[in-house]
Amino acid sequence: YFVSAKVADGSRNVNAFDNAGNQIARYRVHTTGLELGFGREFGTWGEGRLGYRRASGTAEVSIGEQVPEVDADRGEIFVRLSDDKLDSLYFPREGHLGTLEYRASRERYGSTTDYDQWLFNYVHAFSWGANAIVGTLSGGTTADDNAPLEGLFQLGGLFRLSGLQEDQLTGQHLGLIELVYMRRLTNVRFFKTYAGISLETGNVWQRSEDISFDNTILAGSVFLGFDTPIGPLYLGYGRTDT
């Protein structure tokens, strides 16, 4: 069994879209918050966790119609199951990673409004010689399409529709399928080098009835990756069909 705690303070850009998918504004959201958790490990492969998140902040329009800043408060109980047997977080060659999380945001917990969300992610990697293939399936959904600005899912950036800006898209629902091929160029212990390509398809949606493969975005990238002692370094080029 274990307990965990986390505190955070940060700012991020959140683009707002109407139901037709047109961007109507960009907000700068700043929040300060904490997360408390209690859970149990399952052998060496996974864990179950029950937790509480609370964050308080504001959202101010940076592009679009000027309105007074609005509250961006989050308060939610979450339950998460995780299964992790990947051999590497950034350049995996063997194993799998799976997570499933349910969030219940409520005004009585400190949230701006009541809403429910489900999130899942699954990654599987296998290799032969210096080559590796990594597949990813990710998704998120809001039960009644009613998450506020600070609770929207975001998509965009390297390996998350490469070619788009980081977190360029936001919506009530998210879906992403990705396939990455990598070849290890050097095997220096603390500075391994990889070359690879990715193929990705996905999107975000404002309404559940709009979710369809027919309106997904196709994206891809070519990249060099460096596994350094201070974390991953990527040099690449990404593009979408839009």
Contacts in CASP RR format, 6 or more apart in sequence:
PFRMAT RR
TARGET T0000
AUTHOR 0000-0000-0000
METHOD contacts of the structure
MODEL  1
YFVSAKVADGSRNVNAFDNAGNQIARYRVHTTGLELGFGREFGTWGEGRL
GYRRASGTAEVSIGEQVPEVDADRGEIFVRLSDDKLDSLYFPREGHLGTL
EYRASRERYGSTTDYDQWLFNYVHAFSWGANAIVGTLSGGTTADDNAPLE
GLFQLGGLFRLSGLQEDQLTGQHLGLIELVYMRRLTNVRFFKTYAGISLE
TGNVWQRSEDISFDNTILAGSVFLGFDTPIGPLYLGYGRTDT
1 38 0 8 1.000
1 39 0 8 1.000
1 40 0 8 1.000
1 41 0 8 1.000
2 38 0 8 1.000
2 39 0 8 1.000
2 40 0 8 1.000
2 41 0 8 1.000
2 47 0 8 1.000
3 36 0 8 1.000
3 37 0 8 1.000
3 38 0 8 1.000
3 39 0 8 1.000
4 35 0 8 1.000
4 36 0 8 1.000
4 37 0 8 1.000
4 38 0 8 1.000
4 49 0 8 1.000
5 34 0 8 1.000
5 35 0 8 1.000
5 36 0 8 1.000
5 37 0 8 1.000
6 34 0 8 1.000
6 35 0 8 1.000
7 33 0 8 1.000
7 34 0 8 1.000
7 35 0 8 1.000
8 31 0 8 1.000
8 32 0 8 1.000
8 33 0 8 1.000
8 34 0 8 1.000
8 35 0 8 1.000
8 55 0 8 1.000
9 31 0 8 1.000
9 32 0 8 1.000
9 33 0 8 1.000
10 30 0 8 1.000
10 31 0 8 1.000
10 32 0 8 1.000
11 28 0 8 1.000
11 29 0 8 1.000
11 30 0 8 1.000
11 31 0 8 1.000
12 28 0 8 1.000
12 29 0 8 1.000
12 167 0 8 1.000
13 26 0 8 1.000
13 27 0 8 1.000
13 28 0 8 1.000
13 29 0 8 1.000
13 62 0 8 1.000
13 167 0 8 1.000
14 26 0 8 1.000
14 27 0 8 1.000
14 28 0 8 1.000
14 29 0 8 1.000
14 59 0 8 1.000
14 149 0 8 1.000
14 150 0 8 1.000
14 152 0 8 1.000
14 154 0 8 1.000
14 167 0 8 1.000
14 170 0 8 1.000
15 23 0 8 1.000
15 25 0 8 1.000
15 26 0 8 1.000
15 27 0 8 1.000
15 168 0 8 1.000
15 169 0 8 1.000
15 170 0 8 1.000
16 23 0 8 1.000
16 24 0 8 1.000
16 25 0 8 1.000
16 26 0 8 1.000
16 27 0 8 1.000
16 149 0 8 1.000
16 170 0 8 1.000
17 23 0 8 1.000
17 24 0 8 1.000
17 169 0 8 1.000
17 170 0 8 1.000
17 171 0 8 1.000
17 206 0 8 1.000
18 24 0 8 1.000
18 206 0 8 1.000
19 206 0 8 1.000
19 207 0 8 1.000
19 210 0 8 1.000
21 206 0 8 1.000
24 64 0 8 1.000
24 65 0 8 1.000
25 61 0 8 1.000
25 63 0 8 1.000
25 64 0 8 1.000
25 65 0 8 1.000
26 61 0 8 1.000
26 62 0 8 1.000
26 63 0 8 1.000
26 64 0 8 1.000
27 59 0 8 1.000
27 60 0 8 1.000
27 61 0 8 1.000
27 62 0 8 1.000
27 149 0 8 1.000
28 59 0 8 1.000
28 60 0 8 1.000
28 62 0 8 1.000
29 57 0 8 1.000
29 58 0 8 1.000
29 59 0 8 1.000
29 72 0 8 1.000
29 149 0 8 1.000
29 150 0 8 1.000
30 57 0 8 1.000
30 58 0 8 1.000
30 60 0 8 1.000
30 72 0 8 1.000
31 55 0 8 1.000
31 56 0 8 1.000
31 57 0 8 1.000
31 72 0 8 1.000
31 74 0 8 1.000
31 150 0 8 1.000
32 55 0 8 1.000
32 56 0 8 1.000
32 57 0 8 1.000
33 53 0 8 1.000
33 54 0 8 1.000
33 55 0 8 1.000
33 56 0 8 1.000
34 53 0 8 1.000
34 54 0 8 1.000
34 55 0 8 1.000
35 51 0 8 1.000
35 52 0 8 1.000
35 53 0 8 1.000
35 54 0 8 1.000
36 51 0 8 1.000
36 52 0 8 1.000
37 49 0 8 1.000
37 50 0 8 1.000
37 51 0 8 1.000
37 52 0 8 1.000
38 49 0 8 1.000
38 50 0 8 1.000
38 51 0 8 1.000
39 47 0 8 1.000
39 48 0 8 1.000
39 49 0 8 1.000
39 50 0 8 1.000
40 47 0 8 1.000
40 48 0 8 1.000
41 47 0 8 1.000
41 48 0 8 1.000
42 48 0 8 1.000
45 83 0 8 1.000
45 84 0 8 1.000
45 85 0 8 1.000
46 82 0 8 1.000
46 83 0 8 1.000
46 84 0 8 1.000
47 81 0 8 1.000
47 82 0 8 1.000
48 79 0 8 1.000
48 80 0 8 1.000
48 81 0 8 1.000
48 82 0 8 1.000
49 78 0 8 1.000
49 79 0 8 1.000
49 80 0 8 1.000
49 81 0 8 1.000
49 82 0 8 1.000
50 77 0 8 1.000
50 78 0 8 1.000
50 79 0 8 1.000
51 77 0 8 1.000
51 78 0 8 1.000
51 79 0 8 1.000
52 75 0 8 1.000
52 76 0 8 1.000
52 77 0 8 1.000
52 78 0 8 1.000
52 109 0 8 1.000
53 74 0 8 1.000
53 75 0 8 1.000
53 76 0 8 1.000
53 78 0 8 1.000
54 74 0 8 1.000
54 75 0 8 1.000
54 109 0 8 1.000
54 110 0 8 1.000
55 72 0 8 1.000
55 73 0 8 1.000
55 74 0 8 1.000
55 75 0 8 1.000
55 150 0 8 1.000
56 71 0 8 1.000
56 72 0 8 1.000
56 73 0 8 1.000
57 71 0 8 1.000
57 72 0 8 1.000
57 73 0 8 1.000
58 69 0 8 1.000
58 70 0 8 1.000
58 71 0 8 1.000
58 72 0 8 1.000
59 69 0 8 1.000
59 70 0 8 1.000
59 71 0 8 1.000
59 72 0 8 1.000
59 149 0 8 1.000
59 150 0 8 1.000
60 69 0 8 1.000
61 67 0 8 1.000
61 69 0 8 1.000
70 149 0 8 1.000
71 112 0 8 1.000
72 112 0 8 1.000
72 148 0 8 1.000
72 149 0 8 1.000
72 150 0 8 1.000
73 110 0 8 1.000
73 111 0 8 1.000
73 112 0 8 1.000
73 150 0 8 1.000
74 105 0 8 1.000
74 110 0 8 1.000
74 111 0 8 1.000
74 112 0 8 1.000
74 150 0 8 1.000
74 151 0 8 1.000
75 105 0 8 1.000
75 106 0 8 1.000
75 109 0 8 1.000
75 110 0 8 1.000
75 111 0 8 1.000
76 103 0 8 1.000
76 104 0 8 1.000
76 105 0 8 1.000
76 106 0 8 1.000
76 109 0 8 1.000
76 111 0 8 1.000
77 103 0 8 1.000
77 104 0 8 1.000
77 106 0 8 1.000
77 109 0 8 1.000
78 101 0 8 1.000
78 102 0 8 1.000
78 103 0 8 1.000
78 104 0 8 1.000
79 101 0 8 1.000
79 102 0 8 1.000
80 99 0 8 1.000
80 100 0 8 1.000
80 101 0 8 1.000
80 102 0 8 1.000
81 99 0 8 1.000
81 100 0 8 1.000
81 101 0 8 1.000
82 97 0 8 1.000
82 98 0 8 1.000
82 99 0 8 1.000
83 96 0 8 1.000
83 97 0 8 1.000
83 98 0 8 1.000
83 99 0 8 1.000
84 97 0 8 1.000
84 98 0 8 1.000
85 95 0 8 1.000
85 96 0 8 1.000
85 97 0 8 1.000
86 92 0 8 1.000
86 94 0 8 1.000
86 95 0 8 1.000
86 96 0 8 1.000
86 97 0 8 1.000
86 123 0 8 1.000
86 125 0 8 1.000
87 93 0 8 1.000
87 94 0 8 1.000
87 95 0 8 1.000
87 125 0 8 1.000
88 227 0 8 1.000
90 227 0 8 1.000
90 231 0 8 1.000
90 232 0 8 1.000
91 132 0 8 1.000
91 182 0 8 1.000
91 192 0 8 1.000
91 194 0 8 1.000
91 225 0 8 1.000
91 227 0 8 1.000
91 232 0 8 1.000
92 123 0 8 1.000
92 125 0 8 1.000
92 132 0 8 1.000
92 134 0 8 1.000
93 125 0 8 1.000
93 126 0 8 1.000
93 127 0 8 1.000
93 132 0 8 1.000
94 125 0 8 1.000
94 126 0 8 1.000
94 127 0 8 1.000
95 124 0 8 1.000
95 125 0 8 1.000
95 126 0 8 1.000
96 122 0 8 1.000
96 123 0 8 1.000
96 124 0 8 1.000
96 125 0 8 1.000
97 121 0 8 1.000
97 122 0 8 1.000
97 123 0 8 1.000
98 120 0 8 1.000
98 121 0 8 1.000
98 122 0 8 1.000
98 123 0 8 1.000
99 119 0 8 1.000
99 120 0 8 1.000
99 121 0 8 1.000
99 122 0 8 1.000
100 118 0 8 1.000
100 119 0 8 1.000
100 120 0 8 1.000
101 118 0 8 1.000
101 119 0 8 1.000
101 120 0 8 1.000
102 116 0 8 1.000
102 117 0 8 1.000
102 118 0 8 1.000
103 116 0 8 1.000
103 117 0 8 1.000
103 118 0 8 1.000
103 119 0 8 1.000
104 116 0 8 1.000
105 111 0 8 1.000
105 113 0 8 1.000
105 114 0 8 1.000
105 115 0 8 1.000
105 116 0 8 1.000
105 117 0 8 1.000
105 147 0 8 1.000
105 151 0 8 1.000
106 114 0 8 1.000
107 113 0 8 1.000
107 114 0 8 1.000
112 148 0 8 1.000
112 150 0 8 1.000
113 146 0 8 1.000
113 148 0 8 1.000
114 146 0 8 1.000
115 142 0 8 1.000
115 143 0 8 1.000
115 144 0 8 1.000
115 146 0 8 1.000
115 147 0 8 1.000
115 148 0 8 1.000
115 151 0 8 1.000
116 142 0 8 1.000
116 143 0 8 1.000
116 144 0 8 1.000
117 140 0 8 1.000
117 141 0 8 1.000
117 142 0 8 1.000
117 143 0 8 1.000
117 147 0 8 1.000
117 151 0 8 1.000
118 140 0 8 1.000
118 141 0 8 1.000
118 143 0 8 1.000
119 139 0 8 1.000
119 140 0 8 1.000
120 137 0 8 1.000
120 138 0 8 1.000
120 139 0 8 1.000
120 140 0 8 1.000
121 136 0 8 1.000
121 137 0 8 1.000
121 138 0 8 1.000
121 139 0 8 1.000
122 136 0 8 1.000
122 137 0 8 1.000
122 138 0 8 1.000
123 134 0 8 1.000
123 135 0 8 1.000
123 136 0 8 1.000
124 134 0 8 1.000
124 135 0 8 1.000
125 132 0 8 1.000
125 133 0 8 1.000
125 134 0 8 1.000
125 135 0 8 1.000
126 132 0 8 1.000
126 133 0 8 1.000
127 133 0 8 1.000
130 183 0 8 1.000
130 184 0 8 1.000
130 185 0 8 1.000
131 181 0 8 1.000
131 182 0 8 1.000
131 183 0 8 1.000
131 184 0 8 1.000
132 181 0 8 1.000
132 182 0 8 1.000
132 183 0 8 1.000
132 184 0 8 1.000
133 179 0 8 1.000
133 180 0 8 1.000
133 181 0 8 1.000
133 182 0 8 1.000
134 178 0 8 1.000
134 179 0 8 1.000
134 180 0 8 1.000
134 182 0 8 1.000
135 178 0 8 1.000
135 179 0 8 1.000
135 180 0 8 1.000
136 159 0 8 1.000
136 176 0 8 1.000
136 177 0 8 1.000
136 178 0 8 1.000
136 179 0 8 1.000
136 180 0 8 1.000
137 176 0 8 1.000
137 177 0 8 1.000
137 178 0 8 1.000
138 174 0 8 1.000
138 175 0 8 1.000
138 176 0 8 1.000
138 178 0 8 1.000
139 153 0 8 1.000
139 173 0 8 1.000
139 174 0 8 1.000
139 175 0 8 1.000
139 176 0 8 1.000
140 153 0 8 1.000
140 173 0 8 1.000
140 174 0 8 1.000
140 175 0 8 1.000
141 172 0 8 1.000
141 173 0 8 1.000
141 174 0 8 1.000
141 208 0 8 1.000
142 153 0 8 1.000
142 172 0 8 1.000
142 173 0 8 1.000
145 172 0 8 1.000
145 173 0 8 1.000
145 206 0 8 1.000
145 207 0 8 1.000
145 208 0 8 1.000
146 172 0 8 1.000
147 171 0 8 1.000
147 172 0 8 1.000
152 170 0 8 1.000
152 171 0 8 1.000
152 172 0 8 1.000
153 170 0 8 1.000
153 171 0 8 1.000
153 172 0 8 1.000
153 173 0 8 1.000
153 174 0 8 1.000
153 204 0 8 1.000
154 167 0 8 1.000
154 169 0 8 1.000
154 170 0 8 1.000
154 171 0 8 1.000
154 174 0 8 1.000
154 204 0 8 1.000
155 161 0 8 1.000
155 164 0 8 1.000
155 167 0 8 1.000
155 168 0 8 1.000
155 169 0 8 1.000
155 170 0 8 1.000
155 174 0 8 1.000
155 175 0 8 1.000
155 176 0 8 1.000
155 202 0 8 1.000
155 203 0 8 1.000
155 204 0 8 1.000
156 162 0 8 1.000
156 163 0 8 1.000
156 164 0 8 1.000
156 165 0 8 1.000
156 166 0 8 1.000
156 167 0 8 1.000
156 168 0 8 1.000
156 169 0 8 1.000
157 163 0 8 1.000
157 164 0 8 1.000
157 165 0 8 1.000
157 166 0 8 1.000
157 167 0 8 1.000
157 168 0 8 1.000
158 221 0 8 1.000
158 223 0 8 1.000
158 234 0 8 1.000
158 236 0 8 1.000
158 238 0 8 1.000
159 178 0 8 1.000
159 180 0 8 1.000
159 198 0 8 1.000
159 200 0 8 1.000
159 221 0 8 1.000
160 176 0 8 1.000
160 178 0 8 1.000
160 200 0 8 1.000
161 168 0 8 1.000
161 169 0 8 1.000
161 176 0 8 1.000
161 200 0 8 1.000
161 202 0 8 1.000
161 217 0 8 1.000
161 219 0 8 1.000
161 240 0 8 1.000
162 198 0 8 1.000
162 200 0 8 1.000
162 219 0 8 1.000
162 220 0 8 1.000
162 221 0 8 1.000
162 238 0 8 1.000
162 239 0 8 1.000
162 240 0 8 1.000
163 219 0 8 1.000
163 220 0 8 1.000
163 221 0 8 1.000
163 238 0 8 1.000
163 239 0 8 1.000
163 240 0 8 1.000
164 217 0 8 1.000
164 219 0 8 1.000
164 240 0 8 1.000
169 203 0 8 1.000
169 204 0 8 1.000
170 204 0 8 1.000
171 204 0 8 1.000
171 205 0 8 1.000
171 206 0 8 1.000
172 204 0 8 1.000
172 205 0 8 1.000
172 206 0 8 1.000
172 207 0 8 1.000
172 208 0 8 1.000
173 204 0 8 1.000
173 205 0 8 1.000
173 206 0 8 1.000
173 207 0 8 1.000
173 208 0 8 1.000
173 211 0 8 1.000
174 203 0 8 1.000
174 204 0 8 1.000
174 205 0 8 1.000
175 202 0 8 1.000
175 203 0 8 1.000
175 204 0 8 1.000
176 200 0 8 1.000
176 201 0 8 1.000
176 202 0 8 1.000
177 200 0 8 1.000
177 201 0 8 1.000
177 202 0 8 1.000
178 198 0 8 1.000
178 199 0 8 1.000
178 200 0 8 1.000
178 201 0 8 1.000
179 198 0 8 1.000
179 199 0 8 1.000
179 200 0 8 1.000
180 196 0 8 1.000
180 197 0 8 1.000
180 198 0 8 1.000
180 199 0 8 1.000
181 196 0 8 1.000
181 197 0 8 1.000
181 198 0 8 1.000
182 194 0 8 1.000
182 195 0 8 1.000
182 196 0 8 1.000
183 194 0 8 1.000
183 195 0 8 1.000
183 196 0 8 1.000
184 192 0 8 1.000
184 193 0 8 1.000
184 194 0 8 1.000
185 193 0 8 1.000
185 194 0 8 1.000
185 195 0 8 1.000
186 192 0 8 1.000
186 193 0 8 1.000
190 228 0 8 1.000
190 229 0 8 1.000
191 226 0 8 1.000
191 227 0 8 1.000
191 228 0 8 1.000
191 229 0 8 1.000
192 226 0 8 1.000
192 227 0 8 1.000
193 224 0 8 1.000
193 225 0 8 1.000
193 226 0 8 1.000
193 227 0 8 1.000
194 224 0 8 1.000
194 225 0 8 1.000
194 226 0 8 1.000
194 227 0 8 1.000
195 223 0 8 1.000
195 224 0 8 1.000
195 225 0 8 1.000
196 222 0 8 1.000
196 223 0 8 1.000
196 224 0 8 1.000
196 225 0 8 1.000
197 220 0 8 1.000
197 221 0 8 1.000
197 222 0 8 1.000
197 223 0 8 1.000
198 220 0 8 1.000
198 221 0 8 1.000
198 223 0 8 1.000
199 218 0 8 1.000
199 219 0 8 1.000
199 220 0 8 1.000
200 218 0 8 1.000
200 219 0 8 1.000
200 220 0 8 1.000
200 221 0 8 1.000
201 213 0 8 1.000
201 216 0 8 1.000
201 217 0 8 1.000
201 218 0 8 1.000
201 219 0 8 1.000
202 216 0 8 1.000
202 217 0 8 1.000
202 219 0 8 1.000
203 215 0 8 1.000
203 216 0 8 1.000
203 217 0 8 1.000
205 211 0 8 1.000
205 215 0 8 1.000
217 240 0 8 1.000
217 241 0 8 1.000
217 242 0 8 1.000
218 240 0 8 1.000
218 241 0 8 1.000
219 238 0 8 1.000
219 239 0 8 1.000
219 240 0 8 1.000
219 241 0 8 1.000
220 238 0 8 1.000
220 239 0 8 1.000
220 240 0 8 1.000
221 236 0 8 1.000
221 237 0 8 1.000
221 238 0 8 1.000
221 239 0 8 1.000
222 236 0 8 1.000
222 237 0 8 1.000
222 238 0 8 1.000
223 234 0 8 1.000
223 235 0 8 1.000
223 236 0 8 1.000
223 237 0 8 1.000
224 234 0 8 1.000
224 235 0 8 1.000
224 236 0 8 1.000
225 232 0 8 1.000
225 233 0 8 1.000
225 234 0 8 1.000
225 235 0 8 1.000
226 232 0 8 1.000
226 233 0 8 1.000
226 234 0 8 1.000
END
